[in-house]
Amino acid sequence: MPMAWKEFEQKCLDYLQRKYRHIYSAKFVGVGGSDSTKSDILVISPGGGFYLEVKMSKAQSGQFVVLPKGSRFIYSPRNKYPENKFSKQIMDYMNDVFTELSQVGTAGELLDIPSGVSFGWVINHYKLKGVKFIMSANDRGYVIFPVDRMAHYFKIEARYRVKKSGSSNPSQSDYEEIKDLINDSSAVYSRLGNELSVETIDRHDGDRLEGSTHTYMLKHRYSDTFGIRRLSNTNNANVIFTVELVHDQDPDDLTSFEYYLSH
């Protein structure tokens, strides 16, 4: 079974604490977890604190939201960080092929942009989070390197993808529409707290019910009983960056990291 990212992050933290325990002035604190607004490991050294970002050998490496407006994409004001020269270059390309991208769904479409532009966006993204070093690993061991050296260690791809923004429990006003869509006179509906369930036949886990006002999804609970979720009508359009490790540790980069630990 592939290692989960949380387990990998913990292994990296354990490795750093073990390998550099002789440097008493350096401390490593896990702070990231599932909060994408924070980096993964805080490094406290004599020169001050900085962050180390942990990346599995293949991993997502940041994203930003775009909004289709008329026949163009615009940079969403909901993004945490302001638009920069790299996101502008990416969106210039996207607007050149707007018609093709406007047909893209949840599977997404690779963006044919120079890797230097993608790396520029990702590196800038991490620097805004206070990251100075990246840590990853392959079958031959761990690698640690300055964030500016990402293009030496990784290959990168940028993908445009549309995804629903989430789901919620149906409201009382949705019940009649749901009953019409399930279309089973023998169905039994029940409510526990805010959650609505239905016992029905000829339905499957993941079935979508397309109504006139909302789309609903069935989630199998047990036997012939399904929970019902109301999907958001809002689509989030994202540019998502993914990196893959392709290079082993450069000794000079490790020396640079160790220098920061003791100075």
N, C-alpha and C positions, 0 to 999 in steps of 0.2 A: 504494500500500500504506500503511495507517495506520501512524503512528509508534509504535514500541514504547516502553513506559514507561521503559526504561533509557536509550534514546536521548534521550527528552524530558528526563529528569533531568540528563543530561550537558549538553544544550543550555542548560538553565537555569543550571547551574553555570558554563559558559563565558561566558554572558551577564553574570552577576554579576561574574565576575573581570575581564571586559573593561570593563564600564560603570563599575565603581567602582575601577579600578586607581589612580586619582589619590588615593584615600583610603588612604594607605599603612598606616594603623593598623588597617584592616579586612582580614580574610582569610576566604576561603570554602573549606571542605574538604568534599568528598563523603564521607559516612560511612554512608549508609543501605543502598543496594543492595537485595538481596532479603531483608534482615533486617528484618522488620516491627516488631521491638521497638525499633528505633532510627529516629530521624527521618532526613531525607535529606541536609541540608546543615548543617554546623556553621559558625556565623558567629562569628568572634573579633573583638571590638571593644574599645575602651578601657574600656568599662564592664563587660566580662566576656564570657562566651560565651553564646550561645543558639542554638536550632535553628530552621531554616526548613524547612517541609514542602512538598514539591513535589507538585502534583496536576495531572494532565492535565485537559482541559476536561470530560471525563466519567470518573469513576474511583471505585473502591471507597475507602471512607474509614473503615475500622475495623469490627470485629465483636466479638461476645461469644457464648459458648457457653451454651445452656440445656439442662436435662435434664428430659424428661418423667418424672414420678414420680407414680404413681397417676393422678389426674385433674387434675394441676396441673403447671406448669413451675416448676422451681427454678433458681436461678443456679448455674452449675457452679463448683465449687471449683478447677477447672483454669484458670479465667481468671486472667490475669496481674494484673489490678487488681481491688480489691474492689467489691462491689455499691454503687451510689450511688442518689441519688434519681431519676435519669433512667432507669436500668435497672429500678428498682422500678416506675415508672410504666408503662414498656413491658410489663413482665411482668404487671402488673395487668390491662392490656388483653388480653394474650395468654391469660390464665387465664379471662377472661370469654368468650372464643371458643375455648376449649381443644378442644372437640369438632371444630370445623371445621379447626383447625390440625393436629390429630393425624392428619388424612388427607393432609396436604401431603407431597409427595415432593421430589425433587431440583430440580424446576422452581421451587419456592418460591411464596410468597404475599406480596403487599404488605400491610403492616400499616397500618391506618387510624388513625394516631396524629398528634397535632399536630406540625408541623415544628419548633416550638420545643423540643419534647422531644428529637427526634432531633438537632437541632443542639446542644442542651445536652450530650447524651452525647458527641458527636464532639469538641466543643470541650474538654470536661473530659478526654477521652482524650488529646488532643494536649498539653494543658497538663501532664499527668502525665509526658509524654515530654520536657518542657522546650521545647516549641515556642512561639515568640512570634509568628511570621509564617507566612503561607501564600503560595505562589507558584504561579500558573497562567498560562494563555495562551489567546487565541482568535485569530481571523484578523486582528485589529487590533493585536495585540501582547501583551506580558506584563502581568500584574497582580500586585501584591504588596500585602498588607494584613495588619493585626493579626488574630490567630486569633479574637478576639472578634467580628470583623466578617464571619464566614463566611456568616451568613444574608443579608447584603447582596449578596454576590457569587454565591452558589450556590443552587440548589434542591436538595432532598434527598428521598430515599426510604429507608424501612427495609423490609427483606424478611426473612421467616422462611424458612429453607431447610434441608433435611436433606441431608447428603452423607456418603459413606463416608469413613472416616478414613485409608484407604490400602490398599496391597497388598503382597504379599510373595511370595517363591518358594515353590512347594509343597514340602511335606516328603515323605519317603519313604512315610509312612503315607497320603498322599493319592493315591498312584499308582493303586491299584485303582479308587477312585471316579472318577478322571479317565478311565481307560480305559473304564469302563462308560458314562460320559456321552458320550464321543466316539463310541463304538459303531462302530468301524471296524476290522475284523480285519486290514486291510492297513496300518494306521497304523504308522509307525516312530518310536519315541521315542528321544531322545538327551539327554544331560546334559553341559553345559559349566560346570564350577564348580558353583555353586548353581542355575543356570538350567536349567529343563526346557523342551524343545522337542518338537514333534510334526510329522511330515510326514503329512498326511492330505488327502483330497479332500472336496468339498462343505462346506467350512467357510469363514468369512469373518472379516476383521479386525473385532474388537470383539464377536464372538459370546460370549455368556455361557452358562456351563454351571452349572445350578442343582443342586447336590448336596444330600445329606441333612445334611452337616456344614458344607460351605463352598460358596461361589460362586466360579467361576473365569472368567477372561477370556482370550480368545485375541488375541494381538497379532501381526500379519503381519510376518514377517522377510524372506522371499524365496520365490519360486516357490510351492510348496504347504506351506511350513514356517511354523509359528506358535510363538511363545513362549507359555508358559502362566503366568499370574499368579493367585495366590490372593487374592481380595478379602477385606477385613476384614469381620467380622460386626458391627462396631461402627459405628453411625450417629452422626455429630456433628450436632446441631441448633444452628443459628447464627442470630443476628440480624445481618444484614449491612447496612451503610449505604453508599449510593452518592450522590455529588454530581455536579452538572452546572453549569458556569459560565454565568451569565446576565447578567453586568454587566461593563462596562469599568472601567479603572483610575480610581479616585477620587484626584485629586491630593493631597488631605490625607493619605490613607493612605500614599501613596508618600513624602511628606514625613516622616511618622512613622517609616517604615523607615530613611530616610536619616539621620534624627536619631540613631537607635540605632547606626548605623555609626560615627559620629564622637564619641560621648559615652560 
